[in-house]
Amino acid sequence: MSVERTLEAELGGQAPDGLAALSEQERRAFASVLHDAKARQSQELESAIEQSLDVVPRLLRGTIRRMLFG
Amino acid sequence: MTAGLSVDVEILKLARQVGCRPQALDYLEQLDPQDIRDLREQVTGVLFDADRQMLQRVAAATKLLPSKLTATIGESMFSPLLCARVTGLLDPHRAVDIAARLSTSFLADVAPYLDPRRASRVIAELPAEQVAEIAEELVRREQYITMGDVVGHLSKAATLAALAAIDDEALLRTAYVVESKGSLGSLVALIPAKRLTAIIRTASEADLWPEALDVIGHVSEHQRGELADIAAAQDDELLEGLVRVALDDGLWPVLLPVTRAMSPASRERFVGLPSVQTEKVLAAIVDAAAQEALWADLLVFLPLLPVAARRLVAVIAADLKAEYAAIIDAAHEEELWPALIAFAAELDETTQRRIAELIAASDQAILAGLLAAVEAEELEREALTVFARLSATKQARFAKRIVALASIAALTALAMAAEAAGLDTLHDAFKPGPGRRKSATKASS
C-alpha cells in the first residue's frame, strides 16, 4: 500500500496538507506510531474491563458483562 | 503578533496522545506548528473513535455502579488515558461526582490525557476547591501544558481558585502554552493590577520575558496597553533587561507593537532608555518592522527618539527600498503622516527621492491624506524638503496634482515654505495667483 493510503487509513481521512513536507519514510513512521497507539489503547481497554469485572459485585456482574460485550 | 504556537509544545502534546516520547517525533520539527496541531486534532479524533463503542458501553455501565465503586475501579484498573477517554462520554454531573472520590494525584495523572473540548462540560462543573488542588499538583509536576489546555473551560470560580493556588512563575509558564490563546484576555481580566505588576517583575526575575510578551501579544488592545504601562512603570534595570532579552531572543517583532500600546508617557520613557538607542537595538527594531510589516508601530516609535538615534535609523532604513510603499500605506492608513514626513526629512537624498517618487505616484486619497496632515501639523517645510528631491519634470507633475487637491490656504502655506527654502519651481507652482481656480478641492476641510 502506498504511504499516502497507509497514512489516510490510520488517520481515517486525508492528512493535513503540511505533512507533504515529510519524507515517505517519516510519513510511514508516523502511520506506524498511530497504528501502535490504537492497538495499545484497545488492548489496554480490554484488559482494564476484564480486571474491573472481578471487583464488580457478583449481583451486577452478569448485567454489566452483557452491557459491555453484548 | 506571533502566532504563539510552538513546534516543541505541539510535538509534546501529540506525543502524549500517541503514547510515545516526544523525541520519537523529532522529524515533525520541520512542519509548521499549525500543521502539527491539525494532525493532533485528527489523531485525537481517531483514537477516540477507534474504541468509541466500547468506551460508550463502559460509560453506560458506570451508571449501574455507585460512584465510589466506579472511582475505585477507575483509579485501580483503568489507566489515566482510558479514564480520560471515558470522561467525555459520562454525564457531567456523574463524572464530577466520581471525580470527587478520586485522589488529587490520580486526577493530575488523568488531566494530561483529557481532550478539553470533549470533556468541556465536566471540566466546567468541577468544584473550585478541587480544581485548586489539582492545579497545585500539576504545578508541582511542572505540567504547565496540561493546565494551559483547560484554561477557558473552567468555571470562573474554579479559574479564580486555580489562580490563587499557583505562583506567578507557574502562571506565566501556563499562560504561554494555553491551547486557546483567545481565552488569555478573560484570564488576565481576572487578575488584579497588583498581581499583574508582580507577574511583570517575575517575568524579569525568572527570565520569562518571552512568555510574558507572548501573553501581552494575545490580550485585547486595552489590556495590552494596561500591561505595557505596568511594564514601562518599572525601574530602568528591569526595562533594560527587557530590551536586552528582546535583542538576544529576537523578540522585537512582539515588543514593538507592545510599545505602541503604551500610554504616550510610558512610551516616551521606554523609548528614552539608553539601551533602546543603541545601533544594534535600532537595527533589530527596523528588522522587526520589516519582518512583520510593523510600519505603523515603527512610525509611532520614531518621533520619540533623539535626533542622533533617528539618524541611525535613517541610515539603517536606507536599505529598505522594497518596503517604502508599505511604509507609505501604513502612514496613510494609520494617520501617521507627520511621523513619516518628519522622519523622511532626515533621510539621505537618494532615499528621500525614492519616497517622494512613490508618494507622488500614489492615488488621490493618499495625496489628500498627506495634504491634510501637512496642513494640520504645519509640516510644509519638512514635506517640501523631501519633494524637492524629485526631478524638475516630476516636481511639476506632482505640484499640479497637489494644486488640484489643496485649499487656497494650504497652497499659500506651501508656497511660503517653498519660497523660504528657495525652491522656486515649487513656489511658482503653489503660489496662489489670479489664474488659480477658486473651486479647488479642499483636501483638509
Chai-1 contact restraints between the chains, C-beta under 6 A:
chainA,res_idxA,chainB,res_idxB,connection_type,confidence,min_distance_angstrom,max_distance_angstrom,comment,restraint_id
A,L11,B,Q42,contact,1.0,0.0,6.0,A-B,restraint_1
A,L11,B,V46,contact,1.0,0.0,6.0,A-B,restraint_2
A,G12,B,V46,contact,1.0,0.0,6.0,A-B,restraint_3
A,P16,B,D35,contact,1.0,0.0,6.0,A-B,restraint_4
A,P16,B,D38,contact,1.0,0.0,6.0,A-B,restraint_5
A,P16,B,L39,contact,1.0,0.0,6.0,A-B,restraint_6
A,G18,B,L31,contact,1.0,0.0,6.0,A-B,restraint_7
A,G18,B,D32,contact,1.0,0.0,6.0,A-B,restraint_8
A,G18,B,D35,contact,1.0,0.0,6.0,A-B,restraint_9
A,A21,B,Q30,contact,1.0,0.0,6.0,A-B,restraint_10
A,E26,B,Y27,contact,1.0,0.0,6.0,A-B,restraint_11
A,V33,B,V18,contact,1.0,0.0,6.0,A-B,restraint_12
A,V33,B,C20,contact,1.0,0.0,6.0,A-B,restraint_13
A,L34,B,V18,contact,1.0,0.0,6.0,A-B,restraint_14
A,A37,B,V18,contact,1.0,0.0,6.0,A-B,restraint_15
A,A37,B,G19,contact,1.0,0.0,6.0,A-B,restraint_16
A,K38,B,A50,contact,1.0,0.0,6.0,A-B,restraint_17
A,S42,B,D51,contact,1.0,0.0,6.0,A-B,restraint_18
A,E44,B,S79,contact,1.0,0.0,6.0,A-B,restraint_19
A,L45,B,D51,contact,1.0,0.0,6.0,A-B,restraint_20
A,L45,B,M54,contact,1.0,0.0,6.0,A-B,restraint_21
A,L45,B,L82,contact,1.0,0.0,6.0,A-B,restraint_22
A,A48,B,M77,contact,1.0,0.0,6.0,A-B,restraint_23
A,A48,B,F78,contact,1.0,0.0,6.0,A-B,restraint_24
A,A48,B,L82,contact,1.0,0.0,6.0,A-B,restraint_25
A,Q51,B,M77,contact,1.0,0.0,6.0,A-B,restraint_26
A,S52,B,I73,contact,1.0,0.0,6.0,A-B,restraint_27
A,S52,B,M77,contact,1.0,0.0,6.0,A-B,restraint_28
A,L60,B,L64,contact,1.0,0.0,6.0,A-B,restraint_29
A,I64,B,A61,contact,1.0,0.0,6.0,A-B,restraint_30
A,M67,B,R57,contact,1.0,0.0,6.0,A-B,restraint_31
A,M67,B,A61,contact,1.0,0.0,6.0,A-B,restraint_32
A,L68,B,R57,contact,1.0,0.0,6.0,A-B,restraint_33
A,L68,B,A61,contact,1.0,0.0,6.0,A-B,restraint_34
